[in-house]
Amino acid sequence: MTKAELLSAIAKKGGYTKKDAEKALEAVIGTVTDTLAKGEKVSISGFGSFEVRQRAAKDSINPQTKKKIHIAAKKVPAFKAGKALKEVVNK
């Protein structure tokens, strides 16, 4: 599903205009992004939680050149599905 298709589905399901659905989606995405940027967790009951995880530094090999490279430690966003979402998907 693309963003445009998601906006259409939100508008149809909620009885909103596509413009209002876009505003709502952008507000949700912006809020989640800002919260994760602060290093905080976002939990949505019945859906799941978003959090920032620390990925350790590691040495790897460039598959094209076969040279060893060092990959620095970094923070990455992660999503963990909630129980209700897992149950719906597994039906």
MARZA-872925 format. One record per atom (N, C-alpha, C, O, CB): residue number from 1; residue in one letter; atom name; y, x, z. Coordinates in pm, 1 decimal, padded with zeros to 6 digits. Glycine has a CB too. Layout:
BEGIN
SITE    i  aa  at         v         u         w
SITE  NUM   a  CA         Y         X         Z
...
This chain:
BEGIN
SITE    i  aa  at         v         u         w
SITE    1   m   N  -00117.8   00085.0   00000.0
SITE    1   m  CA   00000.0   00000.0   00000.0
SITE    1   m   C   00123.5   00089.1   00000.0
SITE    1   m   O   00135.2   00181.0   00081.0
SITE    1   m  CB   00000.1  -00096.4   00122.3
SITE    2   t   N   00213.3   00061.4  -00089.7
SITE    2   t  CA   00338.4   00136.4  -00097.6
SITE    2   t   C   00441.9   00074.8  -00003.5
SITE    2   t   O   00420.1  -00032.5   00052.8
SITE    2   t  CB   00391.8   00138.9  -00243.1
SITE    3   k   N   00553.7   00143.5   00012.5
SITE    3   k  CA   00660.3   00091.8   00098.7
SITE    3   k   C   00711.9  -00041.2   00045.4
SITE    3   k   O   00737.3  -00133.3   00123.0
SITE    3   k  CB   00775.8   00193.4   00109.5
SITE    4   a   N   00727.7  -00052.2  -00085.9
SITE    4   a  CA   00776.4  -00176.7  -00146.9
SITE    4   a   C   00679.6  -00291.1  -00120.2
SITE    4   a   O   00721.9  -00402.6  -00089.7
SITE    4   a  CB   00796.2  -00158.6  -00298.7
SITE    5   e   N   00549.2  -00263.8  -00131.8
SITE    5   e  CA   00448.9  -00366.6  -00105.4
SITE    5   e   C   00448.7  -00405.9   00042.6
SITE    5   e   O   00432.3  -00523.0   00076.7
SITE    5   e  CB   00309.3  -00317.3  -00147.7
SITE    6   l   N   00467.2  -00306.7   00129.4
SITE    6   l  CA   00474.2  -00334.9   00273.2
SITE    6   l   C   00595.1  -00422.7   00304.4
SITE    6   l   O   00584.4  -00518.2   00381.4
SITE    6   l  CB   00481.2  -00203.4   00354.2
SITE    7   l   N   00708.7  -00391.0   00245.5
SITE    7   l  CA   00829.4  -00471.8   00267.7
SITE    7   l   C   00809.4  -00615.1   00219.6
SITE    7   l   O   00852.8  -00709.3   00286.0
SITE    7   l  CB   00949.8  -00408.9   00196.0
SITE    8   s   N   00745.0  -00632.1   00106.4
SITE    8   s  CA   00717.2  -00766.4   00055.2
SITE    8   s   C   00625.9  -00843.7   00149.3
SITE    8   s   O   00646.9  -00962.5   00173.5
SITE    8   s  CB   00654.0  -00758.5  -00083.8
SITE    9   a   N   00524.1  -00775.7   00202.4
SITE    9   a  CA   00431.1  -00839.6   00294.7
SITE    9   a   C   00500.3  -00879.0   00425.3
SITE    9   a   O   00475.9  -00987.3   00478.4
SITE    9   a  CB   00313.3  -00746.5   00323.7
SITE   10   i   N   00586.4  -00791.5   00476.7
SITE   10   i  CA   00660.9  -00821.6   00600.2
SITE   10   i   C   00752.1  -00941.0   00577.2
SITE   10   i   O   00758.3  -01031.8   00660.0
SITE   10   i  CB   00743.8  -00698.6   00646.9
SITE   11   a   N   00822.8  -00941.0   00464.9
SITE   11   a  CA   00915.4  -01050.9   00433.2
SITE   11   a   C   00840.0  -01182.7   00422.4
SITE   11   a   O   00884.9  -01284.7   00474.6
SITE   11   a  CB   00991.4  -01022.2   00301.6
SITE   12   k   N   00726.4  -01180.8   00355.3
SITE   12   k  CA   00648.8  -01303.3   00335.8
SITE   12   k   C   00589.2  -01353.4   00467.1
SITE   12   k   O   00597.2  -01472.3   00498.1
SITE   12   k  CB   00537.5  -01279.7   00233.9
SITE   13   k   N   00529.2  -01262.1   00544.2
SITE   13   k  CA   00463.4  -01301.0   00669.3
SITE   13   k   C   00563.3  -01347.0   00775.2
SITE   13   k   O   00535.6  -01439.5   00851.5
SITE   13   k  CB   00381.6  -01184.8   00723.4
SITE   14   g   N   00678.6  -01282.4   00779.2
SITE   14   g  CA   00777.3  -01314.7   00881.4
SITE   14   g   C   00880.6  -01416.6   00838.8
SITE   14   g   O   00960.6  -01462.2   00920.6
SITE   14   g  CB   00846.0  -01191.9   00923.2
SITE   15   g   N   00879.7  -01452.9   00711.5
SITE   15   g  CA   00980.0  -01547.3   00662.8
SITE   15   g   C   01118.1  -01485.6   00654.1
SITE   15   g   O   01218.5  -01554.5   00672.5
SITE   15   g  CB   00984.5  -01668.3   00752.0
SITE   16   y   N   01124.1  -01354.9   00625.7
SITE   16   y  CA   01251.6  -01283.3   00615.3
SITE   16   y   C   01284.0  -01257.3   00469.0
SITE   16   y   O   01199.1  -01271.6   00381.0
SITE   16   y  CB   01247.0  -01149.9   00694.4
SITE   17   t   N   01407.8  -01219.2   00445.7
SITE   17   t  CA   01442.8  -01169.4   00313.1
SITE   17   t   C   01392.1  -01026.2   00304.3
SITE   17   t   O   01366.9  -00962.1   00406.3
SITE   17   t  CB   01598.2  -01177.7   00286.6
SITE   18   k   N   01377.4  -00976.8   00183.0
SITE   18   k  CA   01331.3  -00838.4   00167.3
SITE   18   k   C   01432.0  -00740.4   00226.5
SITE   18   k   O   01394.2  -00634.9   00277.4
SITE   18   k  CB   01307.3  -00806.0   00018.9
SITE   19   k   N   01560.2  -00775.7   00219.7
SITE   19   k  CA   01665.2  -00689.7   00275.0
SITE   19   k   C   01653.2  -00682.0   00427.5
SITE   19   k   O   01667.0  -00574.4   00485.6
SITE   19   k  CB   01805.2  -00742.2   00234.8
SITE   20   d   N   01627.5  -00796.5   00492.1
SITE   20   d  CA   01609.7  -00797.7   00637.4
SITE   20   d   C   01482.1  -00724.1   00677.6
SITE   20   d   O   01479.5  -00653.6   00778.5
SITE   20   d  CB   01606.1  -00941.9   00689.6
SITE   21   a   N   01376.5  -00740.9   00598.1
SITE   21   a  CA   01250.6  -00671.3   00625.6
SITE   21   a   C   01270.7  -00520.1   00615.3
SITE   21   a   O   01216.1  -00444.0   00695.2
SITE   21   a  CB   01139.9  -00717.8   00527.9
SITE   22   e   N   01348.4  -00477.8   00517.4
SITE   22   e  CA   01375.7  -00334.7   00500.4
SITE   22   e   C   01455.2  -00279.6   00618.3
SITE   22   e   O   01426.7  -00170.2   00667.0
SITE   22   e  CB   01451.8  -00309.7   00369.5
SITE   23   k   N   01554.9  -00355.2   00664.3
SITE   23   k  CA   01633.5  -00313.6   00781.1
SITE   23   k   C   01543.8  -00298.0   00903.1
SITE   23   k   O   01555.4  -00200.2   00976.9
SITE   23   k  CB   01745.4  -00415.3   00810.4
SITE   24   a   N   01454.2  -00394.3   00924.4
SITE   24   a  CA   01364.4  -00390.5   01039.4
SITE   24   a   C   01269.3  -00271.3   01030.5
SITE   24   a   O   01249.2  -00200.0   01128.9
SITE   24   a  CB   01284.8  -00521.1   01049.4
SITE   25   l   N   01211.1  -00249.9   00913.3
SITE   25   l  CA   01118.1  -00137.9   00895.2
SITE   25   l   C   01189.5  -00004.8   00915.5
SITE   25   l   O   01136.7   00084.1   00982.2
SITE   25   l  CB   01054.0  -00142.6   00755.3
SITE   26   e   N   01307.4   00009.4   00859.5
SITE   26   e  CA   01384.4   00133.3   00876.1
SITE   26   e   C   01420.0   00155.9   01023.2
SITE   26   e   O   01419.7   00269.7   01070.1
SITE   26   e  CB   01512.8   00129.0   00790.3
SITE   27   a   N   01450.7   00048.7   01095.8
SITE   27   a  CA   01482.1   00060.6   01238.0
SITE   27   a   C   01359.7   00108.5   01316.5
SITE   27   a   O   01371.3   00194.4   01403.9
SITE   27   a  CB   01531.9  -00074.3   01293.6
SITE   28   v   N   01243.5   00053.2   01285.1
SITE   28   v  CA   01120.3   00093.3   01353.8
SITE   28   v   C   01088.0   00239.2   01323.5
SITE   28   v   O   01061.0   00317.5   01414.5
SITE   28   v  CB   01002.4   00002.4   01312.1
SITE   29   i   N   01090.8   00275.2   01196.1
SITE   29   i  CA   01059.2   00412.3   01156.3
SITE   29   i   C   01159.0   00510.9   01217.2
SITE   29   i   O   01120.2   00617.0   01266.1
SITE   29   i  CB   01058.9   00425.0   01002.9
SITE   30   g   N   01286.0   00475.8   01214.0
SITE   30   g  CA   01389.7   00562.0   01271.9
SITE   30   g   C   01372.2   00581.2   01420.8
SITE   30   g   O   01388.0   00692.1   01471.8
SITE   30   g  CB   01526.2   00504.6   01244.7
SITE   31   t   N   01339.8   00474.0   01491.1
SITE   31   t  CA   01320.8   00481.4   01635.7
SITE   31   t   C   01199.7   00566.5   01670.4
SITE   31   t   O   01206.3   00650.0   01760.7
SITE   31   t  CB   01305.3   00341.3   01694.9
SITE   32   v   N   01089.7   00546.3   01600.0
SITE   32   v  CA   00968.4   00626.2   01624.2
SITE   32   v   C   00997.3   00773.2   01594.9
SITE   32   v   O   00958.9   00860.4   01673.0
SITE   32   v  CB   00849.5   00575.4   01536.4
SITE   33   t   N   01063.8   00801.3   01484.4
SITE   33   t  CA   01096.3   00938.7   01446.5
SITE   33   t   C   01185.0   01005.5   01550.8
SITE   33   t   O   01158.1   01118.5   01591.6
SITE   33   t  CB   01165.1   00941.2   01310.3
SITE   34   d   N   01290.3   00937.0   01594.1
SITE   34   d  CA   01381.7   00993.3   01694.1
SITE   34   d   C   01310.7   01019.7   01826.3
SITE   34   d   O   01334.6   01121.8   01890.9
SITE   34   d  CB   01500.1   00899.2   01716.8
SITE   35   t   N   01223.6   00927.9   01866.4
SITE   35   t  CA   01151.4   00943.0   01991.5
SITE   35   t   C   01055.1   01061.5   01984.8
SITE   35   t   O   01045.9   01139.3   02079.8
SITE   35   t  CB   01075.3   00814.4   02024.8
SITE   36   l   N   00983.6   01075.6   01873.3
SITE   36   l  CA   00892.7   01189.2   01857.1
SITE   36   l   C   00969.2   01320.8   01851.6
SITE   36   l   O   00921.6   01422.3   01902.4
SITE   36   l  CB   00808.4   01172.3   01730.4
SITE   37   a   N   01087.2   01320.1   01790.5
SITE   37   a  CA   01168.9   01441.3   01782.5
SITE   37   a   C   01209.4   01489.6   01921.6
SITE   37   a   O   01229.9   01609.1   01942.6
SITE   37   a  CB   01293.9   01416.0   01697.0
SITE   38   k   N   01221.0   01396.7   02016.2
SITE   38   k  CA   01253.0   01431.8   02155.6
SITE   38   k   C   01129.4   01479.6   02231.1
SITE   38   k   O   01139.6   01525.0   02345.1
SITE   38   k  CB   01314.5   01311.4   02228.1
SITE   39   g   N   01011.3   01469.3   02166.8
SITE   39   g  CA   00887.5   01511.0   02231.6
SITE   39   g   C   00823.8   01401.8   02314.9
SITE   39   g   O   00732.2   01427.8   02392.8
SITE   39   g  CB   00913.1   01629.8   02317.5
SITE   40   e   N   00872.0   01279.7   02298.7
SITE   40   e  CA   00818.8   01167.9   02376.2
SITE   40   e   C   00713.0   01092.4   02296.7
SITE   40   e   O   00702.6   01107.7   02175.0
SITE   40   e  CB   00931.5   01072.8   02417.8
SITE   41   k   N   00635.1   01011.1   02366.3
SITE   41   k  CA   00526.0   00934.8   02306.4
SITE   41   k   C   00571.6   00790.5   02281.1
SITE   41   k   O   00651.1   00735.8   02357.5
SITE   41   k  CB   00400.2   00937.5   02398.1
SITE   42   v   N   00520.5   00729.5   02173.5
SITE   42   v  CA   00549.0   00589.6   02142.9
SITE   42   v   C   00416.5   00514.1   02142.7
SITE   42   v   O   00327.0   00545.8   02064.2
SITE   42   v  CB   00623.6   00574.4   02005.2
SITE   43   s   N   00403.6   00414.4   02230.2
SITE   43   s  CA   00281.2   00334.4   02237.8
SITE   43   s   C   00311.0   00190.3   02200.0
SITE   43   s   O   00406.1   00130.3   02250.0
SITE   43   s  CB   00219.5   00341.2   02379.1
SITE   44   i   N   00228.7   00135.1   02111.2
SITE   44   i  CA   00241.4  -00004.2   02069.7
SITE   44   i   C   00109.7  -00072.2   02106.3
SITE   44   i   O   00006.7  -00045.5   02044.3
SITE   44   i  CB   00273.6  -00017.5   01914.5
SITE   45   s   N   00112.6  -00159.3   02206.1
SITE   45   s  CA  -00009.2  -00224.0   02254.6
SITE   45   s   C  -00082.5  -00295.2   02141.7
SITE   45   s   O  -00022.0  -00367.6   02062.6
SITE   45   s  CB   00024.0  -00323.1   02366.1
SITE   46   g   N  -00212.5  -00273.8   02135.4
SITE   46   g  CA  -00294.9  -00337.7   02034.4
SITE   46   g   C  -00292.4  -00267.9   01899.6
SITE   46   g   O  -00370.9  -00302.8   01811.4
SITE   46   g  CB  -00251.8  -00478.0   02017.2
SITE   47   f   N  -00204.8  -00170.6   01881.3
SITE   47   f  CA  -00194.7  -00100.0   01753.5
SITE   47   f   C  -00233.0   00046.4   01769.6
SITE   47   f   O  -00326.9   00093.7   01705.5
SITE   47   f  CB  -00052.6  -00111.6   01696.7
SITE   48   g   N  -00161.0   00118.0   01854.6
SITE   48   g  CA  -00191.8   00258.9   01875.7
SITE   48   g   C  -00072.9   00333.3   01931.8
SITE   48   g   O   00026.6   00273.3   01972.4
SITE   48   g  CB  -00236.7   00323.4   01746.4
SITE   49   s   N  -00084.6   00465.8   01933.5
SITE   49   s  CA   00023.9   00546.8   01987.5
SITE   49   s   C   00052.0   00667.1   01898.3
SITE   49   s   O  -00037.9   00725.0   01837.2
SITE   49   s  CB  -00009.6   00593.0   02129.4
SITE   50   f   N   00178.5   00702.1   01893.2
SITE   50   f  CA   00225.6   00818.9   01819.3
SITE   50   f   C   00265.6   00923.1   01922.5
SITE   50   f   O   00325.9   00889.6   02024.5
SITE   50   f  CB   00345.8   00783.4   01722.9
SITE   51   e   N   00232.5   01049.0   01896.8
SITE   51   e  CA   00271.7   01155.6   01987.1
SITE   51   e   C   00287.0   01285.0   01908.9
SITE   51   e   O   00246.3   01294.7   01793.2
SITE   51   e  CB   00169.1   01172.1   02100.8
SITE   52   v   N   00346.9   01384.9   01974.8
SITE   52   v  CA   00362.9   01516.4   01915.4
SITE   52   v   C   00258.7   01607.9   01979.6
SITE   52   v   O   00246.4   01614.3   02101.9
SITE   52   v  CB   00509.3   01571.7   01935.2
SITE   53   r   N   00184.9   01677.7   01895.1
SITE   53   r  CA   00084.9   01772.4   01944.4
SITE   53   r   C   00123.7   01913.3   01900.2
SITE   53   r   O   00184.8   01932.9   01795.1
SITE   53   r  CB  -00057.8   01735.4   01892.8
SITE   54   q   N   00086.9   02010.1   01982.7
SITE   54   q  CA   00113.8   02150.2   01952.0
SITE   54   q   C  -00005.9   02208.2   01878.3
SITE   54   q   O  -00118.2   02201.5   01928.2
SITE   54   q  CB   00143.9   02231.4   02081.2
SITE   55   r   N   00016.1   02263.8   01762.6
SITE   55   r  CA  -00089.4   02330.2   01686.8
SITE   55   r   C  -00073.1   02480.5   01707.7
SITE   55   r   O   00034.6   02535.4   01684.1
SITE   55   r  CB  -00083.7   02292.3   01533.7
SITE   56   a   N  -00179.0   02546.5   01751.7
SITE   56   a  CA  -00174.1   02689.4   01783.5
SITE   56   a   C  -00159.4   02774.6   01657.7
SITE   56   a   O  -00195.5   02732.6   01547.8
SITE   56   a  CB  -00299.8   02730.8   01859.8
SITE   57   a   N  -00105.9   02894.7   01675.9
SITE   57   a  CA  -00095.8   02990.9   01566.1
SITE   57   a   C  -00236.2   03036.8   01529.5
SITE   57   a   O  -00326.2   03038.4   01613.5
SITE   57   a  CB  -00005.2   03112.8   01605.1
SITE   58   k   N  -00253.9   03074.3   01402.9
SITE   58   k  CA  -00385.6   03121.9   01360.6
SITE   58   k   C  -00372.0   03213.8   01240.9
SITE   58   k   O  -00272.2   03210.9   01168.8
SITE   58   k  CB  -00478.3   03004.0   01327.0
SITE   59   d   N  -00474.7   03295.5   01221.3
SITE   59   d  CA  -00482.5   03379.5   01102.7
SITE   59   d   C  -00573.0   03309.6   01002.8
SITE   59   d   O  -00676.3   03253.6   01039.6
SITE   59   d  CB  -00535.1   03523.0   01136.9
SITE   60   s   N  -00534.1   03313.3   00877.5
SITE   60   s  CA  -00610.6   03245.5   00773.6
SITE   60   s   C  -00614.0   03332.4   00649.1
SITE   60   s   O  -00562.6   03444.3   00649.1
SITE   60   s  CB  -00550.3   03106.5   00741.8
SITE   61   i   N  -00674.1   03281.2   00543.9
SITE   61   i  CA  -00683.1   03354.2   00417.6
SITE   61   i   C  -00624.3   03267.9   00306.7
SITE   61   i   O  -00658.0   03150.3   00293.0
SITE   61   i  CB  -00830.7   03393.3   00385.2
SITE   62   n   N  -00535.7   03328.5   00228.1
SITE   62   n  CA  -00480.7   03259.0   00112.0
SITE   62   n   C  -00592.8   03249.0   00008.5
SITE   62   n   O  -00642.3   03352.1  -00037.1
SITE   62   n  CB  -00353.7   03334.0   00053.4
SITE   63   p   N  -00634.5   03127.2  -00030.1
SITE   63   p  CA  -00747.3   03113.6  -00122.1
SITE   63   p   C  -00721.0   03169.1  -00262.5
SITE   63   p   O  -00815.6   03203.9  -00333.3
SITE   63   p  CB  -00784.8   02969.4  -00132.8
SITE   64   q   N  -00596.3   03177.7  -00303.1
SITE   64   q  CA  -00565.1   03229.9  -00436.7
SITE   64   q   C  -00568.4   03382.4  -00441.7
SITE   64   q   O  -00623.4   03441.7  -00534.5
SITE   64   q  CB  -00428.3   03180.5  -00481.2
SITE   65   t   N  -00508.1   03445.2  -00339.4
SITE   65   t  CA  -00497.7   03591.1  -00340.5
SITE   65   t   C  -00601.8   03658.9  -00252.0
SITE   65   t   O  -00620.7   03780.2  -00261.1
SITE   65   t  CB  -00359.9   03632.6  -00296.3
SITE   66   k   N  -00668.4   03583.7  -00167.9
SITE   66   k  CA  -00767.7   03634.2  -00071.9
SITE   66   k   C  -00706.6   03727.1   00032.9
SITE   66   k   O  -00778.7   03799.4   00101.7
SITE   66   k  CB  -00878.3   03707.5  -00145.8
SITE   67   k   N  -00573.9   03725.3   00044.9
SITE   67   k  CA  -00505.9   03806.8   00145.6
SITE   67   k   C  -00498.8   03730.2   00276.5
SITE   67   k   O  -00489.5   03607.5   00277.9
SITE   67   k  CB  -00364.0   03846.9   00098.3
SITE   68   k   N  -00503.4   03804.9   00387.2
SITE   68   k  CA  -00489.4   03743.1   00518.7
SITE   68   k   C  -00343.5   03706.0   00540.2
SITE   68   k   O  -00252.8   03781.8   00506.1
SITE   68   k  CB  -00539.5   03838.1   00631.2
SITE   69   i   N  -00322.6   03587.1   00597.8
SITE   69   i  CA  -00187.7   03542.0   00630.2
SITE   69   i   C  -00187.1   03489.6   00772.0
SITE   69   i   O  -00290.0   03447.0   00824.5
SITE   69   i  CB  -00138.7   03433.4   00530.8
SITE   70   h   N  -00070.3   03493.1   00833.4
SITE   70   h  CA  -00055.2   03440.2   00969.1
SITE   70   h   C   00018.3   03306.5   00960.4
SITE   70   h   O   00124.5   03296.9   00899.0
SITE   70   h  CB   00022.0   03541.4   01061.6
SITE   71   i   N  -00038.2   03205.9   01021.2
SITE   71   i  CA   00024.4   03074.5   01025.5
SITE   71   i   C   00079.3   03055.4   01166.6
SITE   71   i   O   00004.3   03058.6   01264.2
SITE   71   i  CB  -00077.3   02960.1   00986.6
SITE   72   a   N   00209.0   03035.6   01176.4
SITE   72   a  CA   00275.8   03024.8   01305.9
SITE   72   a   C   00239.9   02893.7   01375.9
SITE   72   a   O   00199.2   02796.7   01312.0
SITE   72   a  CB   00427.6   03035.2   01288.2
SITE   73   a   N   00255.5   02892.9   01507.3
SITE   73   a  CA   00234.9   02771.4   01586.1
SITE   73   a   C   00340.5   02669.4   01546.1
SITE   73   a   O   00452.3   02705.1   01508.9
SITE   73   a  CB   00241.4   02801.2   01739.5
SITE   74   k   N   00303.4   02541.5   01554.3
SITE   74   k  CA   00400.3   02437.0   01519.5
SITE   74   k   C   00363.5   02306.7   01588.2
SITE   74   k   O   00252.1   02287.9   01637.1
SITE   74   k  CB   00406.9   02416.8   01366.6
SITE   75   k   N   00461.0   02218.4   01589.7
SITE   75   k  CA   00440.1   02084.0   01643.3
SITE   75   k   C   00410.0   01991.0   01526.8
SITE   75   k   O   00471.6   02001.4   01420.7
SITE   75   k  CB   00564.8   02034.3   01724.4
SITE   76   v   N   00314.5   01899.5   01546.9
SITE   76   v  CA   00279.0   01804.5   01441.7
SITE   76   v   C   00271.5   01663.5   01499.6
SITE   76   v   O   00228.1   01645.5   01613.5
SITE   76   v  CB   00144.3   01843.5   01375.6
SITE   77   p   N   00313.8   01562.4   01421.4
SITE   77   p  CA   00299.3   01425.1   01469.0
SITE   77   p   C   00153.6   01382.1   01458.9
SITE   77   p   O   00081.8   01423.5   01367.9
SITE   77   p  CB   00389.9   01329.1   01388.5
SITE   78   a   N   00110.2   01298.2   01553.8
SITE   78   a  CA  -00027.7   01249.6   01553.8
SITE   78   a   C  -00028.3   01100.9   01588.5
SITE   78   a   O   00058.5   01052.3   01661.0
SITE   78   a  CB  -00115.6   01330.4   01654.3
SITE   79   f   N  -00126.7   01030.4   01535.9
SITE   79   f  CA  -00143.4   00888.3   01563.9
SITE   79   f   C  -00283.7   00865.3   01616.6
SITE   79   f   O  -00381.1   00915.8   01560.7
SITE   79   f  CB  -00117.0   00802.3   01437.4
SITE   80   k   N  -00293.5   00789.1   01724.0
SITE   80   k  CA  -00423.6   00752.1   01779.1
SITE   80   k   C  -00431.1   00599.8   01776.8
SITE   80   k   O  -00351.1   00531.5   01840.6
SITE   80   k  CB  -00444.0   00809.1   01925.5
SITE   81   a   N  -00527.8   00548.1   01702.6
SITE   81   a  CA  -00542.3   00403.2   01689.2
SITE   81   a   C  -00584.5   00341.5   01821.5
SITE   81   a   O  -00664.0   00399.5   01895.4
SITE   81   a  CB  -00644.2   00368.8   01579.7
SITE   82   g   N  -00530.8   00223.2   01851.2
SITE   82   g  CA  -00566.7   00149.2   01971.0
SITE   82   g   C  -00698.1   00075.5   01953.2
SITE   82   g   O  -00748.1   00062.5   01841.5
SITE   82   g  CB  -00456.8   00051.5   02007.5
SITE   83   k   N  -00753.3   00027.8   02062.3
SITE   83   k  CA  -00882.0  -00040.6   02061.0
SITE   83   k   C  -00882.4  -00162.8   01968.8
SITE   83   k   O  -00976.2  -00182.2   01891.5
SITE   83   k  CB  -00919.0  -00082.6   02201.6
SITE   84   a   N  -00778.1  -00244.3   01977.0
SITE   84   a  CA  -00772.6  -00366.3   01894.8
SITE   84   a   C  -00770.6  -00332.8   01744.9
SITE   84   a   O  -00836.9  -00399.6   01665.6
SITE   84   a  CB  -00647.9  -00449.9   01931.5
SITE   85   l   N  -00695.2  -00230.0   01706.3
SITE   85   l  CA  -00688.8  -00189.3   01566.3
SITE   85   l   C  -00824.5  -00136.7   01519.3
SITE   85   l   O  -00869.1  -00167.9   01408.9
SITE   85   l  CB  -00579.9  -00082.3   01546.4
SITE   86   k   N  -00888.7  -00057.8   01602.9
SITE   86   k  CA  -01020.9  -00004.7   01568.8
SITE   86   k   C  -01121.5  -00118.7   01547.2
SITE   86   k   O  -01202.1  -00114.7   01454.3
SITE   86   k  CB  -01071.0   00090.3   01680.0
SITE   87   e   N  -01115.6  -00218.9   01633.4
SITE   87   e  CA  -01207.7  -00331.7   01622.0
SITE   87   e   C  -01185.3  -00409.5   01492.7
SITE   87   e   O  -01282.2  -00448.4   01427.4
SITE   87   e  CB  -01192.2  -00424.5   01742.0
SITE   88   v   N  -01061.8  -00432.8   01454.8
SITE   88   v  CA  -01030.1  -00505.8   01332.2
SITE   88   v   C  -01077.4  -00427.7   01209.8
SITE   88   v   O  -01132.4  -00486.0   01116.4
SITE   88   v  CB  -00878.6  -00533.2   01323.0
SITE   89   v   N  -01056.6  -00297.4   01210.0
SITE   89   v  CA  -01094.3  -00212.9   01096.8
SITE   89   v   C  -01246.7  -00205.6   01083.5
SITE   89   v   O  -01298.3  -00197.7   00972.0
SITE   89   v  CB  -01035.2  -00071.2   01113.1
SITE   90   n   N  -01318.1  -00208.1   01194.2
SITE   90   n  CA  -01463.7  -00193.7   01191.7
SITE   90   n   C  -01538.8  -00322.2   01167.9
SITE   90   n   O  -01661.8  -00321.3   01171.0
SITE   90   n  CB  -01509.7  -00135.1   01318.4
SITE   91   k   N  -01470.5  -00433.3   01144.1
SITE   91   k  CA  -01539.2  -00560.5   01117.6
SITE   91   k   C  -01592.1  -00565.6   00977.4
SITE   91   k   O  -01652.7  -00665.2   00937.9
SITE   91   k  CB  -01446.7  -00677.9   01141.2
